[in-house]
Amino acid sequence: MNAMTRRPRALIVYESMFGNTEHVAAAVESGLQQAGFDTDLVEISSAPAVLDTDLDLLVVGGPTHAFSLSRAQTRAEAVRQGAPAERAEHGLRDWLASVHPDDGGGPALAAFDTRVTKVRWLPKAAGPTAVRLAHKHGLAALGKPVGFLVDDVQGPLLEGELDRATAWGRQLGAVCQQKV
Ligand SMILES: Cc1cc2nc3c(=O)[nH]c(=O)nc-3n(C[C@H](O)[C@H](O)[C@H](O)COP(=O)(O)O)c2cc1C
């Protein structure tokens, strides 16, 4: 990116069965905008197959299912627990396995997940899996993935988590611009 000629660009791709990760993604977007980024926020079913060359940062976020990114079976289980059926069709795991940067290298990557309070201490969650998968495709993470807490499977997010997400977005934006 040439900071002298254009504003930095970020794409935020999220998966969300009950809406909590979607809220976090929107808060992260807001933080990135405060840091001076132009942003696009897309739900996983609308995510592009090829990443634009002028993308500076890709942020991915998803719910933790069975200590990892969701799979078709876990999304089906979420539907059984009340999530909209159309949200079960696409997952971040499959998108990360197929997406590739356009010629000339990829953007920096950052990942987050949502997880329930009761298992907050477990090291295995969706964010670290997303970083590993993206790394296989040549996308290097800017820092460690971050987990945001929900009260139970359907939510809600714990108090203060959206503010934390916005602050994380601002911080990501600042770190990303220092690297270019
Ligand atoms: C099938 C299934 C498995 C889950 N497994 C875990 C888990 O291993 N660890 C965890 O912290 N939360 C787990 N959860 C809770 C989800 O993390 C929670 O539903 C999610 O963060 C809510 O985000 P969303 O509203 O964006 O879907 C699971 C939820 C479902 C439906």
Ligand as a Chemical Component Dictionary entry (heavy atoms), coordinates in Angstrom:
data_LIG
# 
_chem_comp.id                   LIG 
_chem_comp.type                 NON-POLYMER 
_chem_comp.pdbx_formal_charge   0 
_chem_comp.three_letter_code    LIG 
# 
loop_
_chem_comp_atom.comp_id 
_chem_comp_atom.atom_id 
_chem_comp_atom.alt_atom_id 
_chem_comp_atom.type_symbol 
_chem_comp_atom.charge 
_chem_comp_atom.model_Cartn_x 
_chem_comp_atom.model_Cartn_y 
_chem_comp_atom.model_Cartn_z 
_chem_comp_atom.pdbx_ordinal 
LIG C1  C1  C 0 -22.673 -27.091 17.476 1  
LIG C2  C2  C 0 -22.038 -26.034 18.357 2  
LIG C3  C3  C 0 -20.808 -26.303 18.947 3  
LIG C4  C4  C 0 -20.225 -25.317 19.779 4  
LIG N1  N1  N 0 -18.988 -25.574 20.320 5  
LIG C5  C5  C 0 -18.386 -24.611 21.081 6  
LIG C6  C6  C 0 -17.072 -24.799 21.604 7  
LIG O1  O1  O 0 -16.426 -25.821 21.386 8  
LIG N2  N2  N 0 -16.524 -23.807 22.357 9  
LIG C7  C7  C 0 -17.200 -22.636 22.595 10 
LIG O2  O2  O 0 -16.656 -21.781 23.294 11 
LIG N3  N3  N 0 -18.447 -22.422 22.102 12 
LIG C8  C8  C 0 -19.041 -23.376 21.347 13 
LIG N4  N4  N 0 -20.289 -23.153 20.825 14 
LIG C9  C9  C 0 -20.954 -21.870 21.088 15 
LIG C10 C10 C 0 -20.667 -20.896 19.958 16 
LIG O3  O3  O 0 -19.362 -20.438 20.055 17 
LIG C11 C11 C 0 -21.678 -19.759 19.977 18 
LIG O4  O4  O 0 -22.905 -20.299 19.549 19 
LIG C12 C12 C 0 -21.244 -18.652 19.046 20 
LIG O5  O5  O 0 -20.137 -17.952 19.565 21 
LIG C13 C13 C 0 -22.361 -17.668 18.792 22 
LIG O6  O6  O 0 -21.962 -16.889 17.711 23 
LIG P1  P1  P 0 -22.952 -16.619 16.490 24 
LIG O7  O7  O 0 -24.171 -15.973 17.079 25 
LIG O8  O8  O 0 -22.209 -15.682 15.607 26 
LIG O9  O9  O 0 -23.251 -17.928 15.839 27 
LIG C14 C14 C 0 -20.890 -24.095 20.007 28 
LIG C15 C15 C 0 -22.116 -23.854 19.386 29 
LIG C16 C16 C 0 -22.694 -24.801 18.564 30 
LIG C17 C17 C 0 -23.996 -24.510 17.884 31 
# 
loop_
_chem_comp_bond.comp_id 
_chem_comp_bond.atom_id_1 
_chem_comp_bond.atom_id_2 
_chem_comp_bond.value_order 
_chem_comp_bond.pdbx_ordinal 
LIG C1  C2  SING 1  
LIG C2  C3  SING 2  
LIG C2  C16 DOUB 3  
LIG C3  C4  DOUB 4  
LIG C4  N1  SING 5  
LIG C4  C14 SING 6  
LIG N1  C5  DOUB 7  
LIG C5  C6  SING 8  
LIG C5  C8  SING 9  
LIG C6  O1  DOUB 10 
LIG C6  N2  SING 11 
LIG N2  C7  SING 12 
LIG C7  O2  DOUB 13 
LIG C7  N3  SING 14 
LIG N3  C8  DOUB 15 
LIG C8  N4  SING 16 
LIG N4  C9  SING 17 
LIG N4  C14 SING 18 
LIG C9  C10 SING 19 
LIG C10 O3  SING 20 
LIG C10 C11 SING 21 
LIG C11 O4  SING 22 
LIG C11 C12 SING 23 
LIG C12 O5  SING 24 
LIG C12 C13 SING 25 
LIG C13 O6  SING 26 
LIG O6  P1  SING 27 
LIG P1  O7  DOUB 28 
LIG P1  O8  SING 29 
LIG P1  O9  SING 30 
LIG C14 C15 DOUB 31 
LIG C15 C16 SING 32 
LIG C16 C17 SING 33 
# 
